[in-house]
Amino acid sequence: MDVLSRMATEDARRLLGECLIFREVGAEERNALVARVQIRAYSAGETIFRMGSAGDHLIAVLSGSVRISVRSPRGKEIVLAMMQPGEFFGEIALLDGKERTADARAITACQLAILEQRDVLAFLDRHPEIWPRLVEVLCSRLRKTDQHIAELALLQLPTRLAKVMLRFARVERGAADGHQFLQVHLSQSELGNICGAGRESINKCLGLWQRRGIVQVEERLITVADRTALEELARLE
């Protein structure tokens, strides 16, 4: 095993230990599961799986980020989730044996840990105490989906956009003075796909906010200059 493979395996072992589903399982059992993990690398923009394909494995993000989305026959896309390192996806089709319910595509170059269905189900058979935690994960994701659908149907675009930006913002620290600030590492097209709006509408909204000093906009980076103002926009109905 080369150095990169060993590092990826160690990441997989750590992530399994941090995951709610596997957190209380003994190290020996986790290591046995990790021994069966396949590590795969994907390039930015590469498809991981498509809606309707066979759901025969669970996937953990080791590095990079993954977009989960659904697309209409005419090509309109709605982003359901953005998966980051330490998160799992693909569990629904794996558990019910049916087709994938969405597309998964690499946003950036990423490394993924692949757990085959037979290994996951055998693990759950040996550890029935895991099921309540798995149900907790599924319920949490269902609540988030319900919230997203409600926002798309009921809220105006500025409110939706403010909520999405706060949801996906990351706290960064300045190299010089250590000052903390919020940044959103998404393009305007990606924000539009999450909010259910066109890029032009997102650009118009961000342009207004930039003139008001709420955000600073770059190509694939938005810095929140006034978090309080953005939070107030997110509370509007």
N, C-alpha and C positions, 0 to 999 in steps of 0.2 A: 504494500500500500504506500503510495507516494505521500508527500507532506500535505498537499492540498486535500487529498482524500481523508487523511487522518484528522485534519482540522475540521472538515465538514462532518465527519462522524462524531467528533467531540461536540460540535454545535448541535447535532441532532440529539445526542444524549442529554445535553443541557436543556434544550427546548422541550424535550419530552418530560423532563423533570419539572419544568416550570409550568407546563400545561395543566389546566384545571383537571382534565380527565385523568392524567397519569401522575398527578402530584404526590399522592400518598402511596403509590406503589413502591415496593422495595427496589433498591438499586440493581440487584441481581436480575429481577424480572425486566426492568427497563433496559438493561444492557442486552438481555436476550432479544428484546424487541428491536433495539437499535441494530443488532447484528444482521437483521433481515431487511433493514432500510436500504433503498437504492437512492444514491445522490445524483441528481441530474441538474445540468446547467442550461439555462435558457437565455437567449439574447433579447434585448429590448424589442418589444413588438411581436415576439414569437407567441403563437397559440399554444396553450398548455392542454386545454381540452375545449370542445364545443358543446353547446346545448344539444341534447339528444344523443350524445355518445354514451358508451357504456361507463357506468360508475363503479369501477372495480378497484379503486385505491383512494386512500386518504393522503393529503399532502400538507406538509409543514413548510413554511417559508423560513429558510436559513439566512438568506441575504437578499436584498432588493425588495421590490414590491410588485404585487399582482392585482390586476383589475378583474372584478367579477361583474358581468353585465349581461343584459338581454338585448337582443336586436330585432327590430321588426322586419318583415319581408322587404320593405322599402329601404332598409339600411339605417333607420333611426335607432340610436343606441341610448339605453338608460343604464347608468352605472349603479349597481347595488351596493358594492363594497370595495374597499381598497385594502388588501391584506398586506401586513407588514411583518418583519422578522418576529418569530415567536408565535405567529397565528397559524391556525389550521383551517383548511377548507376542503370541500368535496365529501363531507360526511353524510349528506342527505341521501344521495344516490347509492353510496356505499352501504348504508344501513337498510334501505328498502329494496335494493336490488334493481331499481328502475333507472331510467335514463337521467343524464345530467340535466339540471334545471336551468343552467346558465352557461355562458362562455367564461373561460378564464384565460387571460392573456398577460404576459409579462410587461409591466410598465417600464422597468429598467432591467438591465442584466441581473439575473438572480440565480441562486442555488436553492433547489427544493429537495426535501426529503420525502420519498415516496414509500408509503406503507400499503402493502397489498391487502385486499379485502379479507382473504383467508386468515392472514396473520392478525388483523385487527379483531375479527370476529372470534377467533380462537382465544385471543387475549381477554375479550369481554366474557367469554364462557368461563374462563378460569377466575375472573374477578367480577362477579355480578354486582359487587358493591360500587362499581364504577358507573353503573347505569344512571343513578340519580344525578351525578355530576354531568353526564352526557346530556341528559334531559335539560339541565340548567343551561348548558351552552346553547342548545337548540332553541330554548325559550327566549334567551337573550337575543339571539339573532332574529327570531320571529318578531320580537318587540321592536327591534331596530328597523326591520322591513316595514312593519305597520306604520311606524313613525315617518319613514321616508315617503310612503304612499300618501299618508295624510298631508304631509308638507307639499307634495307635488299637486295635490288636488285642491287644497284649501288656502295656501299662502301665496302672496304676491312674490314676484321674482326677487326683489331686493331682500326681503325677509328670508327667503329660501337660500339665497346666495350667502348672506351673512351667517346663517346657521351652518351651512356646509363649510365655509371657511374656518369657523371656530372649531368645527368637528375635526377637520383635517390639519389644522395648524400645529406646528411643532415649535417648542420653545428652543431658541438658539441663544448662544452666549457670545458676545463680542470678544474677539481675540485681544484687543487692546485694553479695554476697561472692564471686561467681564459683565457688561450690561446685558440683561436678558430682553429678548424681543420675540415676537411671534412671526413665523414665516410659513407660507403655504407653497409647497413645491408641486404645483399643478399648473398645467397650461389652461388658457381660457377655454379651449375646446373641451378639455377634460372636465372643467368646472361646469360647462354647459351640459355635458352628458350626465353629470350627477344631478344637476338642478332641473333637467328636463327643459332646457332652453337652448337657443342658437348662440353661436360664438359672438355674433354681432350684438345681441342683447346683453351678454355678459360684459363685452368690451364697453358698451355704453354705460352700464352700471358702475363698473370699476373706474372708468374715466371720471364720472361724477364724484365718486368717493375720493379719487386722487386729488381732484381740484379742491375738495373740502378738507384735505389733509388726513384722511382716515387710513389710506393705504398708499404704498409706493409700488408701482407695477413694473415688472420686467418681463422678459419673454416667457420663462417657465418658473417665475418666482414672484410671489407677492408678499411684501412685508407689511405687517399691520402696524401702522404708526400711532393709531388711537384705538386701543382695545375697548375702552369704555363706549366710544361711539359705535363701534361695530356690534358690541353686545346689545346696545339700545336698538339698533336696526334689527337684530335677530329677535327681539321681543315684540316687534310691531306685528299687527294682524290686519 
